Amino acid sequence: MEVHHHAHTSRKKWTHYFWEFLMLFLAVFCGFLAEYQLEHKIEKSREKQFMQSLVKDLKADTANLRGLIQLREDRHVMYDSLTNSFIEKSFSKDGSSVYYWGRSITRREYFFSSDGTIQQLKNSGGLRLIRSKLITDQIMAYDVLYRTIQNQQQLEETQLEEYRNLASKVFEGAEFKKLAVFKKGADAKDIFITERPPGNPQLKDSSPALLNDVVNKLNYWRAGSNYISHLLSKMKENASLLIASVEKEYRLSERTLQRSPNGPLEK
């Protein structure tokens, strides 16, 4: 019977296995580093895009706030004129202006922030991309202030509704109707404006008790409107500070912002 002898292979040294393990480890580690670097680069790019979009939103808010603050100042002047005419009982001398003030004071244009970028940062976890704690804190403070303004605007709507209920008893509806004028705007669309009625229209009911109620309702509105004006001015100031912080941190220029995409980023 033949006996087959198996050829013996030389056993590999432990150093061979060590180098194999080391090469495999280095390959995996380098792949991990490359992926990490790529992800880090993508996140930095998204961070800068978020900030470019944020600055555009803030600049839109700033322009909007300027107009709204001026509008409130104009309405406060009307408030002073209307309440003084009731208190001093001089309303019968210039009925046209009294009707104009009484109608115009209820017109309101509320502030709605261009907060698409901030909401996306909050809802998508994008705040973690922002390296600057100062900017993160400023963003959150800006958002909290906006929520406060929204709450105050809702309260103001209730106050104005109470005033309108009283105004319907004081003013003649036919005269109020003459104030509402629709004209063509620059974009050929109808816009609503308020004009003084002709002549010297008189009040439907000028009883002292009723006029006193009107003045009291307007006093409450004026106090709330003063507070909203303060909040809007603070919002405008915070927007300017946040714009300055972002532009400094990310070295943004007007040219860079013009090249950046408009609106919130795609997820």
Secondary structure in CASP SS format (residue, H / E / C, confidence):
PFRMAT SS
TARGET T0000
AUTHOR 0000-0000-0000
METHOD secondary structure of the structure
MODEL  1
M C 1.00
E C 1.00
V C 1.00
H C 1.00
H C 1.00
H C 1.00
A C 1.00
H C 1.00
T C 1.00
S C 1.00
R C 1.00
K C 1.00
K C 1.00
W H 1.00
T H 1.00
H H 1.00
Y H 1.00
F H 1.00
W H 1.00
E H 1.00
F H 1.00
L H 1.00
M H 1.00
L H 1.00
F H 1.00
L H 1.00
A H 1.00
V H 1.00
F H 1.00
C H 1.00
G H 1.00
F H 1.00
L H 1.00
A H 1.00
E H 1.00
Y H 1.00
Q H 1.00
L H 1.00
E H 1.00
H H 1.00
K H 1.00
I H 1.00
E H 1.00
K H 1.00
S H 1.00
R H 1.00
E H 1.00
K H 1.00
Q H 1.00
F H 1.00
M H 1.00
Q H 1.00
S H 1.00
L H 1.00
V H 1.00
K H 1.00
D H 1.00
L H 1.00
K H 1.00
A H 1.00
D H 1.00
T H 1.00
A H 1.00
N H 1.00
L H 1.00
R H 1.00
G H 1.00
L H 1.00
I H 1.00
Q H 1.00
L H 1.00
R H 1.00
E H 1.00
D H 1.00
R H 1.00
H H 1.00
V H 1.00
M H 1.00
Y H 1.00
D H 1.00
S H 1.00
L H 1.00
T H 1.00
N H 1.00
S H 1.00
F H 1.00
I H 1.00
E C 1.00
K C 1.00
S C 1.00
F C 1.00
S C 1.00
K C 1.00
D C 1.00
G H 1.00
S H 1.00
S H 1.00
V H 1.00
Y H 1.00
Y H 1.00
W H 1.00
G H 1.00
R H 1.00
S H 1.00
I C 1.00
T C 1.00
R C 1.00
R C 1.00
E C 1.00
Y C 1.00
F C 1.00
F C 1.00
S C 1.00
S C 1.00
D C 1.00
G H 1.00
T H 1.00
I H 1.00
Q H 1.00
Q H 1.00
L H 1.00
K H 1.00
N H 1.00
S C 1.00
G C 1.00
G H 1.00
L H 1.00
R H 1.00
L H 1.00
I C 1.00
R C 1.00
S C 1.00
K H 1.00
L H 1.00
I H 1.00
T H 1.00
D H 1.00
Q H 1.00
I H 1.00
M H 1.00
A H 1.00
Y H 1.00
D H 1.00
V H 1.00
L H 1.00
Y H 1.00
R H 1.00
T H 1.00
I H 1.00
Q H 1.00
N H 1.00
Q H 1.00
Q H 1.00
Q H 1.00
L H 1.00
E H 1.00
E H 1.00
T H 1.00
Q H 1.00
L H 1.00
E H 1.00
E H 1.00
Y H 1.00
R H 1.00
N H 1.00
L H 1.00
A H 1.00
S H 1.00
K H 1.00
V H 1.00
F C 1.00
E C 1.00
G H 1.00
A H 1.00
E H 1.00
F H 1.00
K H 1.00
K H 1.00
L H 1.00
A E 1.00
V E 1.00
F E 1.00
K E 1.00
K E 1.00
G C 1.00
A C 1.00
D C 1.00
A C 1.00
K C 1.00
D E 1.00
I E 1.00
F E 1.00
I E 1.00
T E 1.00
E C 1.00
R C 1.00
P C 1.00
P C 1.00
G C 1.00
N C 1.00
P C 1.00
Q C 1.00
L C 1.00
K C 1.00
D C 1.00
S C 1.00
S C 1.00
P H 1.00
A H 1.00
L H 1.00
L H 1.00
N H 1.00
D H 1.00
V H 1.00
V H 1.00
N H 1.00
K H 1.00
L H 1.00
N H 1.00
Y H 1.00
W H 1.00
R H 1.00
A H 1.00
G H 1.00
S H 1.00
N H 1.00
Y H 1.00
I H 1.00
S H 1.00
H H 1.00
L H 1.00
L H 1.00
S H 1.00
K H 1.00
M H 1.00
K H 1.00
E H 1.00
N H 1.00
A H 1.00
S H 1.00
L H 1.00
L H 1.00
I H 1.00
A H 1.00
S H 1.00
V H 1.00
E H 1.00
K H 1.00
E H 1.00
Y H 1.00
R C 1.00
L C 1.00
S C 1.00
E H 1.00
R H 1.00
T H 1.00
L H 1.00
Q H 1.00
R H 1.00
S C 1.00
P C 1.00
N C 1.00
G C 1.00
P C 1.00
L C 1.00
E C 1.00
K C 1.00
END
